Each structure stands twice: as C-alpha cells, then as structure tokens.
Amino acid sequence: MSTTPRASSPETKTWTRETDVAGKRDLWTALKRGFRGRCPRCGEGKLFCAFLKIADHCDHCGQDFSGHRADDLPAYLVIIIVGHLEVPIALYIETNYSPSVALQLAIYLPVVALSSLALLQPVKGSVVGLQWAFRMHGFDENPEHGIPPV
C-alpha cells in the first residue's frame, strides 16, 4: 500500500458549508410563489400556460421549467388535504343531524369535486416550487456528468 496522497482532479470540488451558502434557495418563498402560479425564481412570470400545463419557461426571467416532474404528487396531496377537511365535517353532520343519503350526496359530491379542482393547480405549483428550491429534476444549473438533461 502506498501512503502518498492521491492528487484530486481539477474537476472535483469539495463541498463545504461556505460554498453552498451562495446557492441556497428559499423554500418557503418558492412554495408561496408556486402556490400563486408564479415563477419560483422571480415571482413575476406565469408558471402555468393552461389549467395544469406548466409553461416551458418563465416569460419574465427565462427560468426553464421543462425539467419539472410533478407527476401524481399534486393529486395525492389534494386528496389528502380535501379528505382531511371534508370527512370530519361530513362525520359531524352525519352523527348530529342524520340527513338523508340523497341530500348528503347532493351536497358532498359537488363540494369535494369543486374543492379538489380549486386546489389542484396551486398544489401543483407548490410542488414545482419545491423542486426548484431543492434543485431537483433539471433545476440545477450544474448537473452531474453522465446524467442526461431532462
């Protein structure tokens, strides 16, 4: 075994706390901007070009959104949020007032459907803001070698 230290290549960078401070992105700001449907970087440009279609890039600062991968997470989160809000209300009404099943269906189905549709776009924007803040899925300016761009 050799005890001589190996020379590191010029491409290798050692992570330190000081090197990461300049590149830190504020998570809560990115989440709020995404929730409002705005660019997570500048907060000015539109994040969506249609109801659930993410724009290719920010029209204000030029941030590329093509690398996002929100997939099914927004729908799962909306189901959890709406379920936690609507089910306790429905159980309270059922146990205290016992309305007919037809009346319950006439009230709960539209309320659940409309609240789910109302939350879907803001939650998807927040997920994209989260990905931007954590530099996930193509939002990193310096992707690792060997990983193709998304």
N, C-alpha and C positions, 0 to 999 in steps of 0.2 A: 504494500500500500504506500502510496505517495502522500506526504504531508504538505506538499506545496499547494497553496490555494489556486483554484481554477479561476482564470480570468473570465469575467462575465462579458457577454456580448454587448455591443453598444446599443442594441435594441431593447435589452432588458432594463426595465425600470423597477425600482424597489418602491413599494407602496409605503408611505408614511402618512401620519395624520395631517401633517402640514401640506402635503401635495394634494390632498383631497379636499381641503377647505375651499379652495377657489372654485372647484367644480360642483359644489354642493347645490342641490336644487331644493327649494322649499316645498315639502309635500302638501301642506295644508293649502297653500296658495294654489298649487296645481290642481288639487281636488276641487276647490271652490270655483276656479276658472272653468274646469271641465264640467262641473255641475251646471254652470250658467251657459254652457255651449260655446265657450270662448277658448282660444288657443291657450294651452297651459304655460307657454313660454312668455308671451307678451300680454295676454289678457284682452287683446283688441280684436284680432281676426276671428272669423267664424270657424268653429270646429266641425260643424255639420253642413253638408250641401243638400241633404234631404232629411227626412224624419230620423232614420237610423243610419244613414250613409255618411261616413266620415269623409271630409274633404281630403284631397290629395296633399294639399299644403295650405299653410296659413296665408291669406291674402294680404296680411299686414307685415309680418316679419319673415315669411318664407319658410317657416318650420315645416319639414317634411313629415306627414302623418302616415305615409304608405306602409310603414313598418309596424303599425299597431296590430295587436292581436287580442281584441276584446272577447271574441268568440261568444261563449254562452254565459260567461260570468255575470254580465248585467242582468240577464233574465233570471238567473238563480238568486241574485241579490234582491231583485224586485219581488220575487216570490216570497222570500224570507221577510222582507220589510212589510209587504202588504198582508201577509199571513199573520205577522205579529201585531199588526194594527187592527185588522178586521175580525179575526177569530175571537179575541176577548170580548169585543163589542157584541158579536153575534151570540156568544155564550151567555153574556149578561142578559140580553134581551130574551133569549130562549128560556132561561131559568126563571126570570122575574115576570115576564108577560105572556109567554107561550102563544105567540101569534101563529096563524095557520102556515102550513108549509108553502102554499102558493104565495102568500104575502111575503114570506121570508125570501123566497126565490126572486120575486119581483123587485125586492129591494137590494139584496146582497149581490146578485149576479151583475147588475149594472155598476154598482159601487165598486166591486172588485175589478171588473173589466176596465172601467174608466181610471181608477187609481193606478192600475198596472200600466196602462198606456201613458198616463201622465208622468210616471216615474221612470219609464224605460230609457228615454233619451238623456235625462240628467244623470242617471246612474251610469250609462254607457260613457258619457263624457267624463265622469269622475274616474272610471276605470282607465280611460286613455290618459287622463292627467296623472294617475298613479303610475302608469307605465312610463310616462315621460319623466316623472320625478325620480324614479328608480333606475332610469336609463335601460329599460327593458325593451326587447324586441325591435331593434333598429333605431332607438332613440339615443344611442350612444354615439358620440362623434368619432370615437376611435375603436371600432370593432376589432376583436381579436383576429389574428391571422388564421386563415384556414376556415373561418366561418363565413359562408356566403352572405351578402347583404340580403335582407328580406324585401 
